[in-house]
Amino acid sequence: MLDNDLVIVSEDGQPFLAKSTVVSAHQPGAGPKFTRVEMSDMKIDDHSTAAVVTCRGTYESPKASVSLKFMRVWLKKNDDWKIVAGSISK
């Protein structure tokens, strides 16, 4: 689902090529272990061959609870939908 040239704007406003970072963070044993993940306030703006998705994610672990806002841009490429850009903020 992630385009090879995926760009994410991080909380500090810096863009980075993110596919390898996102994939490695979701590997077994990597990153924090969450006891609860809840997505809410999802909105999808459909533009035919592109879509903009916004939502809020709440992540809980034994040590902390974090709420983040996400924006993702999906683009239809070769009959497949790919995430090509996005942002993360508090």
DSSP file (Angstrom, degrees, kcal/mol; ACC not computed):
  #  RESIDUE AA STRUCTURE BP1 BP2  ACC     N-H-->O    O-->H-N    N-H-->O    O-->H-N    TCO  KAPPA ALPHA  PHI   PSI    X-CA   Y-CA   Z-CA
    1    1 A M              0   0    0      0, 0.0    82,-3.4     0, 0.0     2,-0.5   0.000 360.0 360.0 360.0 -19.7    0.0    0.0    0.0
    2    2 A L  E     -a   83   0A   0     80,-0.2    82,-0.1    17,-0.1     2,-0.1  -0.763 360.0-129.0 -91.7 127.4    3.0    2.3    0.4
    3    3 A D  E >   -     0   0A   0     80,-2.4     3,-1.8    -2,-0.5    16,-0.2  -0.435  20.5-120.4 -68.2 147.3    4.4    3.9   -2.7
    4    4 A N  E 3  S+     0   0A   0      1,-0.3    15,-0.2    -2,-0.1    16,-0.2   0.793 115.3  46.1 -59.5 -27.5    8.2    3.4   -3.0
    5    5 A D  E 3  S+     0   0A   0     13,-0.1    -1,-0.3    14,-0.1    -2,-0.1   0.018  81.8 157.5-104.6  26.4    8.6    7.2   -3.1
    6    6 A L  E <   -     0   0A   0     -3,-1.8    12,-2.3    77,-0.1    13,-0.5  -0.256  24.0-161.1 -53.4 130.3    6.3    7.9   -0.1
    7    7 A V  E     -aB  85  17A   0     77,-1.6    79,-1.5    10,-0.2     2,-0.4  -0.978   7.1-172.8-118.5 128.2    7.0   11.2    1.6
    8    8 A I  E     -aB  86  16A   0      8,-2.3     8,-2.0    -2,-0.5     2,-0.7  -0.958  18.9-141.3-118.2 137.7    5.8   11.9    5.2
    9    9 A V  E     -aB  87  15A   0     77,-2.4    79,-1.9    -2,-0.4    -2,-0.0  -0.895  28.5-144.5 -96.1 119.2    6.0   15.3    6.9
   10   10 A S    >   -     0   0    0      4,-2.4     3,-2.4    -2,-0.7    -1,-0.0  -0.141  30.0 -89.6 -79.8 176.2    6.9   14.5   10.5
   11   11 A E  T 3  S+     0   0    0      1,-0.3    79,-0.1     2,-0.1    -1,-0.1   0.781 127.2  55.7 -57.5 -29.4    5.7   16.4   13.7
   12   12 A D  T 3  S-     0   0    0      2,-0.2    -1,-0.3    77,-0.1    77,-0.1   0.376 120.5-107.8 -87.6   6.8    8.7   18.8   13.4
   13   13 A G  S <  S+     0   0    0     -3,-2.4    -2,-0.1     1,-0.3    76,-0.0   0.492  75.6 134.4  86.5   3.3    7.6   19.7    9.8
   14   14 A Q        -     0   0    0     -5,-0.0    -4,-2.4     1,-0.0    -1,-0.3  -0.757  48.5-139.0 -92.6 127.5   10.5   17.9    8.1
   15   15 A P  E     +B    9   0A   0      0, 0.0     2,-0.3     0, 0.0    -6,-0.2  -0.573  27.0 173.9 -79.7 146.2    9.6   15.8    5.1
   16   16 A F  E     -B    8   0A   0     -8,-2.0    -8,-2.3    -2,-0.2     2,-0.5  -0.994  42.5-103.6-149.0 150.9   11.4   12.4    4.7
   17   17 A L  E     -B    7   0A   0     -2,-0.3   -10,-0.2   -10,-0.2     4,-0.2  -0.649  47.1-179.5 -71.0 122.3   11.2    9.4    2.4
   18   18 A A     >  +     0   0    0    -12,-2.3     4,-2.8    -2,-0.5     5,-0.3   0.545  45.1  96.5-113.9  -8.6    9.3    7.1    4.6
   19   19 A K  H  > S+     0   0    0    -13,-0.5     4,-2.6     1,-0.2     5,-0.2   0.926  93.3  42.6 -56.7 -50.3    8.6    3.6    3.2
   20   20 A S  H  > S+     0   0    0      1,-0.2     4,-2.3     2,-0.2    -1,-0.2   0.874 115.4  51.2 -64.4 -35.6   11.6    1.9    4.8
   21   21 A T  H  > S+     0   0    0     -4,-0.2     4,-1.8     2,-0.2    -1,-0.2   0.925 112.8  44.6 -65.5 -45.4   11.0    3.6    8.1
   22   22 A V  H  X S+     0   0    0     -4,-2.8     4,-0.9     2,-0.2    -2,-0.2   0.925 114.4  48.8 -65.9 -45.2    7.3    2.6    8.2
   23   23 A V  H >< S+     0   0    0     -4,-2.6     3,-0.8    -5,-0.3    -2,-0.2   0.929 112.4  47.7 -62.1 -46.0    8.0   -1.0    7.1
   24   24 A S  H >< S+     0   0    0     -4,-2.3     3,-1.3     1,-0.2    -1,-0.2   0.857 106.9  57.4 -66.2 -33.6   10.7   -1.4    9.7
   25   25 A A  H 3< S+     0   0    0     -4,-1.8    -1,-0.2     1,-0.2    -2,-0.2   0.734 106.4  50.7 -67.6 -21.2    8.6    0.0   12.5
   26   26 A H  T << S+     0   0    0     -4,-0.9    -1,-0.2    -3,-0.8    -2,-0.2   0.277  85.1 111.1-101.3  10.6    5.9   -2.6   11.8
   27   27 A Q  S X  S-     0   0    0     -3,-1.3     3,-2.1    -4,-0.1    -3,-0.0  -0.542  84.2 -87.4 -80.1 149.8    8.2   -5.6   11.9
   28   28 A P  T 3  S+     0   0    0      0, 0.0    -1,-0.1     0, 0.0     3,-0.1  -0.328 115.5  16.8 -56.9 134.4    7.9   -8.0   14.9
   29   29 A G  T 3  S+     0   0    0      1,-0.3     2,-0.3    -3,-0.1     4,-0.1   0.264 102.4 112.4  87.6 -12.1   10.0   -6.9   17.8
   30   30 A A    <   -     0   0    0     -3,-2.1    -1,-0.3    -6,-0.1    -5,-0.0  -0.683  68.3  -3.4 -95.2 147.5   10.4   -3.4   16.5
   31   31 A G  S    S-     0   0    0     -2,-0.3    -2,-0.1    -3,-0.1     2,-0.0   0.084 101.4 -32.4  70.7 179.0    8.9   -0.3   18.1
   32   32 A P        -     0   0    0      0, 0.0     2,-0.6     0, 0.0    -2,-0.1  -0.308  56.9-122.4 -71.6 154.8    6.7    0.1   21.1
   33   33 A K        -     0   0    0     -4,-0.1     2,-0.4    -2,-0.0    -2,-0.1  -0.883  27.2-152.8 -99.7 121.0    4.1   -2.5   22.0
   34   34 A F        -     0   0    0     -2,-0.6    27,-0.3    27,-0.1     3,-0.1  -0.745  18.8-166.1 -98.2 140.6    0.6   -1.1   22.2
   35   35 A T  S    S+     0   0    0     25,-2.9     2,-0.3    -2,-0.4    26,-0.2   0.629  83.5  17.6 -93.0 -18.1   -2.1   -2.5   24.3
   36   36 A R  E     -C   60   0A   0     24,-1.6    24,-3.0     2,-0.0     2,-0.4  -0.959  58.6-176.9-154.5 135.9   -4.8   -0.5   22.4
   37   37 A V  E     +C   59   0A   0     -2,-0.3     2,-0.4    22,-0.2    22,-0.2  -0.994  11.8 178.1-131.4 126.0   -4.9    1.3   19.1
   38   38 A E  E     -C   58   0A   0     20,-2.4    20,-2.8    -2,-0.4     2,-0.4  -0.988  13.2-159.9-133.9 126.4   -8.0    3.2   18.1
   39   39 A M  E     +C   57   0A   0     -2,-0.4     2,-0.3    18,-0.2    18,-0.2  -0.853  24.2 162.0-101.9 139.1   -8.6    5.2   15.0
   40   40 A S  E     +C   56   0A   0     16,-2.8    16,-2.8    -2,-0.4    -2,-0.0  -0.896  44.6  40.0-146.7 174.3  -11.4    7.9   15.0
   41   41 A D  E    S+     0   0A   0     -2,-0.3     2,-0.2    14,-0.2    -1,-0.1   0.808  71.1 179.0  53.5  36.0  -12.7   11.0   13.2
   42   42 A M  E     -     0   0A   0     13,-0.1     2,-0.4    -3,-0.1    13,-0.2  -0.506   8.2-179.5 -74.2 133.4  -11.9    9.5    9.8
   43   43 A K  E     -C   54   0A   0     11,-2.6    11,-2.4    -2,-0.2     2,-0.5  -1.000   9.6-162.9-132.7 132.7  -12.7   11.6    6.8
   44   44 A I  E     -C   53   0A   0     -2,-0.4     2,-0.7     9,-0.2     9,-0.2  -0.971   2.9-165.2-120.1 120.0  -12.2   10.6    3.2
   45   45 A D  E     -C   52   0A   0      7,-2.9     7,-2.2    -2,-0.5     2,-0.4  -0.910  16.5-152.5-103.8 107.9  -12.2   13.1    0.4
   46   46 A D  E     +C   51   0A   0     -2,-0.7     5,-0.2     5,-0.2     3,-0.1  -0.684  22.8 173.8 -87.1 127.1  -12.5   11.2   -2.9
   47   47 A H        -     0   0    0      3,-3.3     2,-1.9    -2,-0.4     4,-0.1  -0.146  51.7-110.2-122.3  35.0  -11.0   12.9   -6.0
   48   48 A S  S    S+     0   0    0      1,-0.2    -1,-0.1     2,-0.0     3,-0.0  -0.500 110.7  24.1  73.4 -77.4  -11.5   10.0   -8.4
   49   49 A T  S    S+     0   0    0     -2,-1.9    27,-3.0    -3,-0.1     2,-0.3   0.365 131.1  41.8-100.0   5.2   -7.9    9.0   -9.0
   50   50 A A  E     - D   0  75A   0     25,-0.2    -3,-3.3    31,-0.1     2,-0.3  -0.979  63.4-167.6-143.9 155.1   -6.7   10.4   -5.6
   51   51 A A  E     -CD  46  74A   0     23,-2.4    23,-3.2    -2,-0.3     2,-0.5  -0.996  12.1-148.7-144.6 142.2   -8.1   10.5   -2.1
   52   52 A V  E     -CD  45  73A   0     -7,-2.2    -7,-2.9    -2,-0.3     2,-0.5  -0.960  18.1-169.0-112.0 123.0   -7.2   12.5    1.0
   53   53 A V  E     -CD  44  72A   0     19,-2.9    19,-2.7    -2,-0.5     2,-0.4  -0.947   5.7-178.6-116.5 127.9   -7.8   10.7    4.3
   54   54 A T  E     +CD  43  71A   0    -11,-2.4   -11,-2.6    -2,-0.5     2,-0.3  -0.950  15.4 142.5-122.2 147.0   -7.6   12.4    7.7
   55   55 A C  E     - D   0  70A   0     15,-1.9    15,-3.0    -2,-0.4     2,-0.4  -0.975  41.6-113.1-166.0 173.6   -8.0   10.7   11.1
   56   56 A R  E     -CD  40  69A   0    -16,-2.8   -16,-2.8    -2,-0.3     2,-0.4  -0.954  24.5-159.4-118.6 139.6   -6.9   10.6   14.7
   57   57 A G  E     -CD  39  68A   0     11,-3.1    11,-2.8    -2,-0.4     2,-0.5  -0.979   3.2-160.6-122.2 133.2   -5.1    7.7   16.2
   58   58 A T  E     -CD  38  67A   0    -20,-2.8   -20,-2.4    -2,-0.4     2,-0.5  -0.960  10.5-170.7-112.3 125.6   -4.9    6.9   19.9
   59   59 A Y  E     -CD  37  66A   0      7,-3.2     7,-2.8    -2,-0.5     2,-0.4  -0.967   1.4-171.5-120.5 124.0   -2.1    4.5   20.9
   60   60 A E  E     +CD  36  65A   0    -24,-3.0   -25,-2.9    -2,-0.5   -24,-1.6  -0.940   9.3 167.3-118.6 139.2   -1.9    3.1   24.5
   61   61 A S        -     0   0    0      3,-3.1     3,-0.3    -2,-0.4   -27,-0.1  -0.838  54.6 -93.3-132.8 172.5    1.0    1.1   26.0
   62   62 A P  S    S+     0   0    0      0, 0.0     3,-0.1     0, 0.0   -28,-0.1   0.770 126.4  39.5 -59.3 -22.4    1.7    0.2   29.6
   63   63 A K  S    S-     0   0    0      1,-0.2     2,-0.3     0, 0.0    -3,-0.0   0.674 123.2  -0.7-102.0 -19.3    3.9    3.3   29.8
   64   64 A A        -     0   0    0     -3,-0.3    -3,-3.1     2,-0.0     2,-0.4  -0.985  47.9-134.8-163.1 166.2    2.0    6.0   27.9
   65   65 A S  E     -D   60   0A   0     -2,-0.3     2,-0.4    -5,-0.2    -5,-0.2  -0.998  26.0-175.2-131.9 130.3   -1.0    7.1   25.8
   66   66 A V  E     -D   59   0A   0     -7,-2.8    -7,-3.2    -2,-0.4     2,-0.5  -0.982  12.3-159.8-130.4 137.4   -0.4    9.2   22.7
   67   67 A S  E     +D   58   0A   0     -2,-0.4     2,-0.3    -9,-0.2    -9,-0.2  -0.979  18.4 178.5-117.1 126.8   -3.0   10.8   20.4
   68   68 A L  E     -D   57   0A   0    -11,-2.8   -11,-3.1    -2,-0.5     2,-0.4  -0.907  23.2-135.8-126.4 152.4   -1.8   11.7   16.9
   69   69 A K  E     -DE  56  89A   0     20,-3.6    20,-2.2    -2,-0.3     2,-0.4  -0.897  24.7-164.3-106.2 139.4   -3.5   13.3   13.8
   70   70 A F  E     -DE  55  88A   0    -15,-3.0   -15,-1.9    -2,-0.4     2,-0.4  -0.926  15.3-173.0-125.1 147.2   -2.8   11.7   10.4
   71   71 A M  E     -DE  54  87A   0     16,-1.9    16,-2.3    -2,-0.4     2,-0.4  -0.992  11.9-177.6-133.7 132.5   -3.2   12.8    6.8
   72   72 A R  E     -DE  53  86A   0    -19,-2.7   -19,-2.9    -2,-0.4     2,-0.6  -0.991  17.0-150.0-131.0 139.0   -2.6   10.4    3.9
   73   73 A V  E     -DE  52  85A   0     12,-3.4    11,-2.8    -2,-0.4    12,-1.2  -0.948  15.4-163.8-108.6 118.8   -2.8   11.0    0.2
   74   74 A W  E     -DE  51  83A   0    -23,-3.2   -23,-2.4    -2,-0.6     2,-0.4  -0.835   4.7-169.1-101.5 138.8   -3.8    8.0   -1.8
   75   75 A L  E     -DE  50  82A   0      7,-2.8     7,-2.2    -2,-0.4     2,-0.7  -0.994  23.5-126.8-131.1 134.9   -3.2    7.9   -5.5
   76   76 A K  E     + E   0  81A   0    -27,-3.0     2,-0.5    -2,-0.4     5,-0.2  -0.726  36.3 174.6 -82.2 115.3   -4.5    5.3   -8.0
   77   77 A K  E >   - E   0  80A   0      3,-3.5     3,-1.7    -2,-0.7    -2,-0.0  -0.984  66.5 -16.4-126.7 120.3   -1.4    4.1  -10.0
   78   78 A N  T 3  S-     0   0    0     -2,-0.5    -1,-0.1     1,-0.3     3,-0.1   0.900 128.1 -53.2  53.0  45.0   -1.6    1.3  -12.5
   79   79 A D  T 3  S+     0   0    0      1,-0.2     2,-0.4    -3,-0.1    -1,-0.3   0.577 121.4 103.4  66.8  12.6   -5.0    0.2  -11.1
   80   80 A D  E <  S- E   0  77A   0     -3,-1.7    -3,-3.5    -5,-0.1     2,-0.5  -0.944  70.5-126.7-120.9 146.3   -3.6    0.0   -7.5
   81   81 A W  E     - E   0  76A   0     -2,-0.4     2,-0.4    -5,-0.2    -5,-0.2  -0.805  32.3-179.4 -92.0 130.7   -4.1    2.5   -4.7
   82   82 A K  E     - E   0  75A   0     -7,-2.2    -7,-2.8    -2,-0.5     2,-0.7  -0.969  32.0-122.6-129.7 143.7   -0.9    3.7   -3.1
   83   83 A I  E     +aE   2  74A   0    -82,-3.4   -80,-2.4    -2,-0.4    -9,-0.2  -0.789  36.0 169.1 -82.2 120.1   -0.1    6.0   -0.2
   84   84 A V  E     +     0   0A   0    -11,-2.8   -77,-1.6    -2,-0.7     2,-0.3   0.646  58.5   5.0-108.0 -20.6    2.1    8.7   -1.8
   85   85 A A  E     +aE   7  73A   0    -12,-1.2   -12,-3.4   -79,-0.2    -1,-0.3  -0.987  62.3 149.1-158.8 161.5    2.2   11.4    0.9
   86   86 A G  E     -aE   8  72A   0    -79,-1.5   -77,-2.4    -2,-0.3     2,-0.3  -0.988  24.5-130.4-175.9-179.8    1.1   12.2    4.4
   87   87 A S  E     -aE   9  71A   0    -16,-2.3   -16,-1.9    -2,-0.3     2,-0.4  -0.977   4.7-152.1-147.5 160.0    1.7   13.9    7.7
   88   88 A I  E     + E   0  70A   0    -79,-1.9     2,-0.3    -2,-0.3   -75,-0.2  -0.999  24.8 159.6-132.1 133.0    1.7   13.3   11.4
   89   89 A S  E       E   0  69A   0    -20,-2.2   -20,-3.6    -2,-0.4   -78,-0.1  -0.972 360.0 360.0-148.5 164.8    1.0   15.8   14.1
   90   90 A K              0   0    0     -2,-0.3   -23,-0.1   -22,-0.2   -20,-0.1   0.430 360.0 360.0 -92.1 360.0   -0.1   16.0   17.7
